[in-house]
Amino acid sequence: MDQTFLDEMKTKLTEQRTTILASLEDQAEDMKGLVKTVDSGDDADVASDVIDRALLTALGTQDAKRLQQIDNALDRIKQGKYGHCVKCGKEIPQERLEVLPFALMCVNCASAEERRNR
């Protein structure tokens, strides 16, 4: 894998990381606002706040998972292991990494893993 491509992926991953961190920060502020209003309002307001909190929590969980995947990919770049399937060791095609820059596995191994997890 050439250095230019690695640099591009590192930039892309870093930008995604920054975006997710900003999103998590916004979600934390939204959650604080919901917690402050939980005791005020009628039952419909409270129910709406509960739903909003559940949604924010789910989104935060997804963002946290994605952030971990990005951090792992950045670590693999530093270690010189980026772009190689963790299952079979073959090089992951650049086209796949451009779409999913934190991919751990090649398409064949990822498909086999998904079938195994069903």
N, C-alpha and C positions, 0 to 999 in steps of 0.2 A: 504494500500500500504506500503510495507516494506521500511525501510530506505536505504537499499543497492540499491534497484531499484531507489529510488529518487536521491541518490547520483550519480548513473550512468547517469540518465537523466539530472541532473544538469551539469555534466561534458560534456555530449554530446551537450547540448544546449549552453554551454559556448564556446566550440570549434567551433560550427557553427557560433556563434556570432562573434568570432575573425576572422573567415574566411570571413564573409560578410563585416566586417569593413575594412579588408585589400583589398577586392575587390572594395569597394566604394572608398577607397583612390586611388587605381590604376585608377579607372574610372575618378576620379577628375583630376588626372594628365593627362590622355589622353584627357580629355575635354579641359584642359588648352592649350595643344598642338594644338588641332584643332582650338581653338579660335585665337591663334597666327597666324595660317596659312590661316585664312579665307580671308584675303585681298590679299594674293599672289596667283598666279596661274591662270589658264584659267577657263572657265566655267565648264569644266568637273571636274576639281579639286574641285571647289567650290561646285558643286552638290554632289560629293563624300563625301566631308566634312559634308554637310548637312545631308546626310544619316547616316554617322558615328555618328554625334551628336544625331540624333533621336534614333539610336540604343542604344547608351550609356545612354541616358535619360531613355529609356524604361527599360533597365537592372538596372539602378540605382533605379528606382521606384519599381521594383520587389524586389530588395535587401532591400530597405527601409521598404517595407511592411513585408517581412520575418523577418527583424530585430525587428520590432515592435511585431510580433507574438512571437518571441523568448523571448524578454524582458517581455512580458505579462506572458509567461509560467514560467519564472524564478521568477516573482512576486508571481504567484500562488503557487510555491513551498515554498516560504518564508511564505506565508499566510496559508499554510496547505490545500489549495484547489486544488492542482494539481491532475490531474487524475480523476476528477469528471466532468461530463457533465454539461455545463452551462445551458442547457435547462431542462433536466429531473432530474439531480442530481445523476444519477447512475454512478457507477465507470466505467471509460473507460478501456477496456482491455489493459493489458500491451503490448500485441502484436501490437496493434494499436499505442500506444505511442512510441514503439521502432521504428516504421516506420515513424511516424509523431509526434515527441516529443512535438510539440506545439499545438496538437489537442485540440480544445475547447469542442468538442461534441463527443458523442458516434456515432457509425456508423448509427444507426437508425435515430437519430436526424439530423445528418449531411446530410443524404440522403433526409430527409423530407425538410430540408432547401434548398437544391439544387433544388428540384422539385418546391418549392414555388418561387424560384428566376428565374425560366425559363420563 
